[in-house]
Structure formats: structure tokens, C-alpha cells
Amino acid sequence: IQVPPSDLGEHFRELLEKEEEADVVFEVEGEVFPAHKIVVAGRSPVFKAQLFVPMSYRAKQRITVEDMQPAAFRGLLHFIYKDSLPPMDDLNDEEYEEMLRHLLVAVDRYAMERMKLMCESKLCEVLSAETVGTTLALAHQRHCSQLKDACIEFMNSSNIICDVVASKGYEQLKRECPSIIADIWEKTAKRRRL
């Protein structure tokens, strides 16, 4: 007996796209995103706390989301309903990396650990001398220890440290997270001793 693969994600995608029975609306920079409280609350403890407090049992809620780009929120909803990162094939390398950073901030905000690890993993794949400083600052601010370690390892494993230090990302790192510079040097010293 041939059992087809699960199509649960397709049903949820359809539910999101058709907006049937949506009972919450998120507004992000003027863009509106209808959704289903039970679905978003089931995927995020932050949404659950926000949507299911005693005073919030109104028929339909409207929630304004501050400090987030609509594209990042759309990607967050895509993950909530489809359990995968949103398609980003139409983005160039720089836009792709920037979107991953925005998604990482969004999922950290809504405590969605699996997606956070997925974003960290993808960011590890696109590290470059120009952007590793920016990514390292983000990893430090969002408590992404594996991404932080990968950034430091990337900086130490290749002969690009001069390029890294000359980058805008490194300047940002020095300004926003000066304590991380000590971590870099300590890990470099330990590595050289081995």
C-alpha cells in the first residue's frame, strides 16, 4: 500500500492564502495580514500570550506589529503555516542575507526556536568578509551561540581578517557589541595554541 506524503502543510497554506475563517488581523507598516489565532498561538508562545488573554476574546482582533518589515512578517506567517522558510529565489545574494537577518529577529521576538535555528544555519552558509561582522553582532544580540561561534570560526579559519576589519560590518560590531571583540581574540588565541 502506497501512502502519500503528508499534505497538512498544503492545507494550512491554502487556509492562509484564502483567509477563510481568519479571526485575527496583523497590521505591519500599513500592510494587513489576516490569520487564525489558534494556528499562530499553537506555533508561538508569544502569540499565544498575546492572543489568549482574558480581555481578548473578541470576535476578531486587530494587532499592530511595530519594528518589523512586512516581508519578514509574511515570512514568519509562511513558516507558521507551512513549517518551512519562505521562498527567496527572487532575491539577490545581498537581499537574501538581509531577509534572513530580518527573519531571525522576527522569530527571536516570537520565540520560534526551530525557525531561528534554520535562519542561523542559512546565515552560516552565506558568511563573507564584508558581512560577517554584521552577522556576528546580530548573533550576539539575539543569543545565537552557534551562529556566533560559526562567525568567529569563519574569521579565524581564512586569511580574510584584514578584509573583515576593513568592512562596515566590523565597524558596526565594534560600535554595538564591543565585548565580542574580546571573544574573537580569546578564541583565536585558543585555536593557535592547539
GIZIRA-V748928 format. One line per field, one symbol per residue. ss: DSSP state (A for helix, B for strand, O for the rest). Layout:
ss=???
//
This chain:
ss=OOOOOOOAAAAAAAAAAAOOOOOBBBBBOOBBBBBOAAAAAAAOAAAAAAAOOAAAOOOOBBBBBOOOOAAAAAAAAAAAAAOOOOOOOOOOAAAAAAAAAAAAAAAAAOOOAAAAAAAAAAAAAOOOOOOAAAAAAAAAAOOOAAAAAAAAAAAAAOOOAAAAAOOAAAAAAAAAOOAAAAAAAAAAAAAAAO
//
